[in-house]
Amino acid sequence: MDFFEQQARARRSSTRLVVLFALAVAGMVLAIDLAVLLVAGTNWPLLAFTTLATLAVIGLGSLYRLASLRGGGDAVALQFGGTPVPHDTSDASLRRLRNVVEEISIASGVPVPSLYVMEGESAINAFAAGYSPSDAAIAVTRGALDRLNRDELQGVIAHEFSHVANGDMRLNIRLMGVLFGILMISLIGRKVLYLGGSRDRNAAAVMVAALVALVVGSIGMFFGRMIKASVSRSRERLADASAVQFTRQTTGLAGALKKIAGLSDGSRLSDRADAEEASHMLFGDGVGFSGLFATHPPILERIQALEPGFRSEQLERLRGQWALTPPSGLQEDRMMGLDAQSAPLPPRDARLDVTPPMVAAQVGSPEADDYRRADAIVHAMPPALRALAQSREAVVPMVLGLLLDDEAALRGRQLPEITARMGDEVAREALALHGGDLQLLHPMQRLPLAALAFPVLRRRPRPELETLLDTVHAIVHCDGRVSLFEYCLGRLLEVQLRESLDPARHARFGRRKPGNVRGEFATLLAVVAHAGNPGDPAAAQRAYLAGLQRVLPRDHLPYAPPANGVLALDEVWPALDALEPLAKQLMVEAVTAAASHDGRISVAESELLRTICGVLHCPLPPGLEAA
């Protein structure tokens, strides 16, 4: 199942969640109304009151929990005991975690998430949380850091990245919110019974009502666990398969699952209440439910899906071995050594062979070469720039330096915009970096550098981020002559930072059809075609028609380069990003066809394609098939 199909499936799961929640609520309301009928007879005002009261308690409980999770991935990770991983950490296990996450992020084109460690948990587990990739957080237990070697940790992180990329996270957060409302009835009944009451008749009636609430709440808990299990199990199987697709090897993920099954701590978390609420989000079973309530497939079944020849007898031998000598991940890394092979970056003037279906198939699906290339991209960056990307003080001038134009006249209009909003010192630093280390970057390193800077940027105070966003908008809209890449990079930064500032507002799956956004498609394809053929109108028209044929083959929309150039794209992004997942696949193919109407594109054009796809939440790995 490819990226777009998984996105479509996640959208259908979201609809199914709403239906299941409505059925659970209806069942609880009917149970309470039946109890009222048995106790008080046919009393319509009382029945109406209890029905409305039940709906109000469930609805308000769900709204309260969802409001508490509006902060997105960071809020969830902190609520479940996560400790942020410092960007400049010297701890070997934390540094390894950050390196693995950055490698997978660059290889997949997904924004680098925030990282957290659950220090008090010795079990092996992890989860991803957030409403969108731009506000995602990944949390791992201390047990995972201590027990897993690098390949196994990479398999676990890749599993969580599949939840980030495929839209599972927002479903998980909504599931936490709505199920909390169902549990409210039980919580109220338990609290009243615990506090007790006086011996008068009214108190007795209250206690009976509390007992009814507790019983009905248990019914709600039953439904809640069933809903979590039904939504979660199939997604966990797909995430395992996606993790193998991400890492292109099964030994790492299988090894992590074997250690969960073979070690006494397993994957069960110590805080049972938190573990049950987040059970559907975890990498491994954090509670111990089985049968109908199991949120994960049996551990042996997951291992055998990766290694069909693995048997339970082998697992017993591993249990005996690890009972005597528990594994140490860092020690295993030292014994195995690190694979330092990396794929060389193509020359700046290389031409790449691509086809639209091939590029669409790569969205959200990095391959082995992408990981080697990601390693090469990061290690070939000037060390000074990598340090700046992790520096809270220097990251803003560095990002603004990336957006400055190479043409001196236009750059002269951009710098005053920076000075007016952020001060003369920031403008001078941005200019110095633009003319210095940033000039040394290979075209394929600009987006990864921005990706490495993103987690540091999103931790800045909201007023500073608003000022930065205003500055980015100003310098890429100077007079419409900014290059298409610089415009799209600025737009990508705006999209990701806006989503990190208000995660819940952007938590939606698109539903629009291609036929409803004809004008927006035409504008995007015209801008891309013109940018690739600035001095050849005939070639630009051929490129435009090649793209249009992919997405709207029956429509006749004439080629007309927008009068205001790249700024015409300001109006098309919202509509195109609201396309349903499978329609986005056609869009990616169309943009690729326009950029490569002769079947070949330059390295710079491939990075422009990645940037456009990033703006529209279709992450592309770094580098396409080289000629």
N, C-alpha and C positions, 0 to 999 in steps of 0.2 A: 504494500500500500504506500503510495507516494505522499509527499507533503500536502498537496492540495486535497487528496482524498481523505487524509487524516483530519485536515481542517474541517472538511464537510461533515465527517463523522462526529467530530467534537461538537459541531453546531447542532446536529441531530440529537446528540446526547443531552445537550442543554435543554432542548425542547422536551425530551423524555423526562428529564428531571422535574420540570414544571408539572407535567401530567402526573407523575408519581407523587409529588408533593401534594397536589390537589386531592388525589385519591386518599392519601394518608390523613389529610385534614378532614375530609368528608367522613372518613371512618371514625375519627375521634369525636367529631360533633355528633354523629349518630349514636355513638356509645354513651355520651353524656346525656343526650336527650332521652335515650332509653332508660337510663338510671333515674332521671327526673320523673318520667312517666310511672315507673314502678313505685317511687316513693310518694309523689304528690298527685298522681293521677293526671287527667287531661287538663292541664292548667296552661292555656296558650300564652298568656303574658309571661309566665315563668319560663316556658320553653323558648320563647323568643329571646328573653333576657340571657338564658344560659347559652343559647346558640351564638348570640352576638358577643357575649363575654368570652367564650372559647375562641372565636375567630379573632377577637381583639388581642387576647393574650398571645396566641400563636403569631399573629401578624406583627405585633409590637416586639415580640421576642426576636423574630427574624430580622426586623429592621434594625433593632439595637445591635445585634451581632454583626450584621453587614456594615453598619456604621463604624463599629470598632475595628473593622478590617479594611476601611477605606484607604488606609495608608499603604496598602499593597503588600508586596513581598517582604519589605523591611519590617512592617508592623507585625506580620504573622511570625516571622523568624524571632523577633524579640519577645512576642507573647509566649512562644514555646521554649524560651530559655536560651536562645542563641546569643553568642558573643561575637561581635564583628571581628573579622580577620583584618589586621592592619595591612595597609598597602606596602609598608616598608618593613614587614616582619623579618626577623632573623631566625625564627624558629624553623627548623628544617622541615618538619611535617606540614606546617602552615605554608611555607614557601613552596613546597611540592604541590600542595592543594591549589594554590594560586596559579602556579605554572600550568597545571593540568587544565584548569578552567579557562585560562587565557588562550591556551592552545586550541581547545575545542571551540571556543567562541570565535576565534579568527578563522579556523578551518571551516566553520559552519556559516559564518556571516551573521550569527545571532549576537546582539549586544552583550558585553561582559556583565554578568549579574553581580549583585552584592553577595558577599560570602560570610557565612556564620558557622560557628562551631558550638555544638551542645556539649560543653565541657564535662558536665556531670554524668553523661551517659556512656557506659562502657560497652554497650551493645553496638553492633554494626548496623547503621541505618542512615538515611538521608531523606530530604524532601526538597522540592522546588515549590515556591509560592509566588503569587503575583497575579495581576490582571493582564499584563502584556509583557513581552520580552524586555521592554524598556524599564520596567519596575521590578523585574524578577529578582528573587533572592534564592540562593541555594544554601541549605544548612546540612552539615554532616555531623555525626557524633564523634566524640573523641575516640571511641572504640574503632570507628572506621579508619581514622587517621593512624592509629597505633597498629592495627592488625593487617591492613591491606597494603600490598605492594603497589607500585605505581600503575601497572597494567590493570590491576583490580580496581584501584581508585578511579582510573580513567573509565572503566566500564560502568561503575556506579554513577559517576558524573554524567557520562553520555546518556544513561537511562534518564536522568533528571533533565538533561537538555532536551530530550525528545518531548517531555511534558511542557517545557518552555516553548519550544518551536511550534508544537502542534495544537496549542490552544487548550491543553488539558488544565492548566493552572487556574484559569478564570472559572472553569466549571468546578474545580475543587473548592475555591473560595465561596462560590455561591452555595455549594452543597453544605459547607460549614454553617453558613448563615441561615439557610432555610431549615436545616435540621435542628438548630438551636431553638427555633420557635416551637417545633414539635415537642422538644424536651421540656419546655417551660411549664406545661401542665404538671408533669411529674415532679419537677423541682418545687413548684408551689405546694403541691400536696405533701411532699416529703418534709418541707420546711414547717408547715403548719403542724403536722403530726409530731415532729421533733420538739417544737416549742410547747405542745400540749395546750391545756386550757382549763378553765374552772369547771365546776360540776353542775352548773345550771343547764336548763334545757337548750338555750341558744348555743351554748358552747358545744353541747352534744351534737347539735345539727351541723355546726361548723366542722367538727371532727369527722362526721359522716361524709360531708362534702369533700373534705381533704382526702379521706380514704378513697372515695370515688375518683378524685383527681389523680391519686397515685396509681390506681388500677388502670385508668384510661391512659395515663402517661406512660405506663409500661407497654400498653398497646402501641403508643406513639414511638417508644424506643424500639420496639420490635420492627415497626415499619421503617424507622430511620436506619437501623442496621441493615435491613434488607435492601433499602435504596442504595446505601453506600456500597454494599457488596455487589449489587447488580451493575452499578455504574463503573466500579473500580476494576474488577477482575480482568475483563477483556482489555481495558486500557493498559494494565500492567503487562499483559502478554505482548501487546503491540510495542510498549516502551522497551521491553527486553529485545525485541526484534530490531527496533530502531537503534538501540545502543550498539548492537552488532554492526548495523549499517553505518553508524557514525564512526566506529573504531576499526572496522574491517577485520576484527578478530574476535573469537569467542572465548579464548582462554581467560581474559581478564574478568569479564562478567561472570563466567562460570566459576572462576576461582573465588570471587566475592561471595557468591551464593553458597559454595561449599563451606566457606568459613562461617557463614551464618548458621548453616545446618550442623557444623561439626564442633563449634565452640559452645561452651555452657551459657555464655551471655546471649548468644544468638542475635536476634534483631529486636527483642522485646525491650521496650523502654521502661524506665523505673517509675515515671509519673503516669499512672494508669489513666487518670482523667484526661490529661492532655493527649496521651497516646490514642485514646478512643476517639476523641474529637478529630484528630488528624490522621486516623488510621488509613483512610483512603488516599492520603497524600504520600505515605511513606514508601521507601524503596522495598523494605521487608515488613513482614507482619509485626507490628509493634505492640499488639494486645494479646494475641493468642486465640482469636476466634477461629472456628472451623466450620465446615459444612455450609449451611445457607448463609451464615454471617461472615464467612471468610472474605476479606477484601483482596486477598492475593491467592493465586494458584498455589497448590502444595509445592514446597521448596524443591523436592526431588523431581517433580514434574518440570519445574523451571530449568533445573540443571540438565535434565535429559533432553529438553528442547534444544539446548545448545550443544550437548555432548550425548548423542543417542546411545552410546555404548556404556554410559556410566551406570553403575549398579549400587544398590543400597549397601552391599557388603563392602564396597570401597569406601562408602561414607562412614561405616563403622570403624574401619581401619584408621581413617583420618581423625575420628573422634578420639580414639585411643592414643594416637600419636600426639595430638594437640593437648590432650589432658596432661601429658607429661611435660611437653615443651610448647607453650603457647607461641603462635607465630608473631614475628615482628616485621611489619611492612618495610621499614627503612632498612633493616638488616637484610631482608630478601633482595631489596634493590641493590645493595652493595654487592651481594653474592652474584646476582645476575648481570650486573653492569648495565649501563644505559645505552640504548641504541641512539647514536648520534647522527645517523644518516638523515639528510634533508634534501629535498628536491631543489635544484637551482632555480632561481628566478629567471624568466625569459628575458632576453635583451629588450631594451626600451622600444626598439623599432621593430620588434617581432610582429608577425601577422599570425592570427590564431584561426584555426579551422573550427567553425561552429555550425550547428543547425538549430533552429528554434526548438524542436522537441528535445534535443539533447540538453539545451540550457534549462528548459522547464523541468526536466528530470533531475537536474542538479540542485534545484531549490530545496533547501532544508535537508540535503542528502550528501554530505561530504564523503569523499572517498580517501583511500590510503594516501594518494599523492597530495591531497589537500592538507593532511596533517603534516607531511614532510615539508610542504611548501609553507605552511603556517610557522613551523619551527624556523625555516630559513628566513622568512619575513621578519620575525621578531629578532633573531640573532644578528641579522644584517643591518638592523637599525643602529644609527649612532647611539652609543651608550648614554650620551648626554640627553638625547631626546627621550629615551625610555625613562630616564630619571625625571625629566620634566613632566612626563605624562602621569607620574605617580606623586608629584609634588602639589600640595594644595595651593601654594602660592603661585607657582609658575605655570600651572596647567592652562589658565585662562589666556595669557599672552601666547602660549604655544598654539592653542586652538584657533585664535584669531589670526595668527601668522599663517596657518594653513589656508585661510580664506582670502588672504590678500592676493590681488591680481598681479601677474607678472608684468603687465604693462604699467610703466611708471606714471603716466598721466592718470589712469584710473586709480592706481594705488594712492596717488596724491589726493584723491577725493574720498577714499576710504578712511585714511588715517584721521582726518578731522572728526569723522563720525565716532571713531573709537575714543579720541581725546575728549569729546563733548560728554560722553557717557561714563567712561571709565578712567579718565585721567591721562595726562601726558606720559607718565612713566609706563603704563601698560601699552600705549601706542608705540613708544620707542622700543620696548622689549619685543613686541610683535613684529615690528619692522626688522629688528636685528636678527630675529630667528628666521624670518622669511628669506632674508638675504644670506643666511648662514647655513646652519645644519639642515633646515627644511629643504634647501635646494639640493641636498645630497640624496633625498629620498627617491627611491624607485617609485614609479606610478602605483605599483601594487602595495606600497607601504603606507600610503596616505590614509586610506580607510582604516586599516588595522591600528595605526597610531591614534586616530580619533577614538577607536573602540577601546584601546587601553586607557585613554583619558576619561572615558565616560563615567566609570564608577566613582572617580574622584570628583568629577564635576557635579554629579547628582547629590553628593553629600554636602554641598555648599548651602548656606541659608537661602530660603526662598527669595528674599529681596535681591540678593546678589545674582541668583539665577535669572530672575525677571530682567535685571539690568543686562546680563549677558545675552539673553534671548533678544532683547531690543537692539543690542549692538550688532548681533549676528544678522538680524533682519535688515538693519540699516546698511551694512557694508555689502550685502549681496543684492541690494536693490538701489544701488547708487544711481545708475542711469540706464539700466537694462543691458549694459554691455559686458556684464560679468559673464565669464565662461559658463557653459552649461554644467560642467563638473563642479565648479565652485558654488554655483547656485544650488545644485542638488545636495552637495555636502552640507551647505548651510541649512537647507531644508531638513535634511536627515537629523542634524543636531537639534533643530527646533522640535521636530516630531518626538524624538526620544526624550528630550528634557521636559517637554510639555506633558508627556505621558507619565514621566516619573514624578512630576509635581502633583498631578491629580489622577492617580491610577484608575480609580473606579469609573471615572467619567469616560474613559476610553475602552472599557471592557465590553466589547460587542463583536459579534460575527457579522460580516457583510451579507446582504441578501439581494443586492441589485443585479439585474441581468444586463448583458452587453448591449442589448437593444435600447436600454434606457439611458445610456451614456455615450451615444454616437458622437456628439460634438466634442466631448472630453477626449475620447479616443483619437479623433481627428487632430485635435490640438497637440496632444502629446506626440503622436507620430510625426506631425509636421515639424515640431521643434527638434526632435531627434534626427529626422532626415536632413533638415537644414544644417544642424550642427555638424553632421558627418560629411556634408558636401557643401561647404559655405560658398564656394566659387563656381558651382556647377548646378544650376537650377534643374537641368534635365535629369542629372543623376539623383538629385534630391527628390524629384517627383517619382522616379522609379523606386527609390527606397521607401517613400511614403506609401506607394501603392502595394509594395511587397508586404508591408506591415498590415495595411488595411485588409488585404486579401485573407490574412490569417484570422482576423477577429470579426470582420463584418463583410464576408465575401459577396453578399447580395446587395450591398449598399454602394451608392455612387456618390462619394463625398469628394469634391475636387480639392486638389492640393493648393493650399494657400498659407505660406509662412506667416505667422502672427506678426502684426506690425510692431508690437512691443517685445518681440523676442522671447527670451526665456521667462520673462515675468508673466507671460500668458499662462504659465503652468500654475500660478497661484490659485486659479479658479478651478483647476481640474483635479487636484489631489483628493479633496474630500469625496467626490463622487466615485473616483476610481478605487479609492481605498475601501469604499462601501460595497464593492463587488462581492458576490458570493465566491467561495474558494475556487470552484472549478472554472469560473469566469476569469479569475485572476491568472489561472494557468494559460488561458488564451491570450491574456494581456501580455504576459511575459514572452510568449512566443511571438506576438506581434511586434513588441519593441525590439526583440532580437532580430527579427526579419528586417526591420527598418534599419537597424545599425549594421547589419551584415548582408545587405541585399545581393552582394557578390559572393557570399559564402565565407568571407574572411573579415576579421576586425582587428584593429590594433590593440595593444595592451591598454592604452589610454581609453579607448572606446569600451573595452571590457570592464574597466573600472567605473566608467559612467553607467554602464548597464547595471553593475552591482549596486551603485548608489541609488538609481531609480527604483530598483527592486527593494532596496532597504527602506526607502520612503514609504513604499506600498506594502511593507511587512511580508516580503517574500525573500528571505535571506539566501544569498548566493555565496558559495565558497569562493576563495580567492584564486582565480586562475581557471581558464577554460582549456579545452584541448589545444595544445600547441602544435603548429604546423612543423 
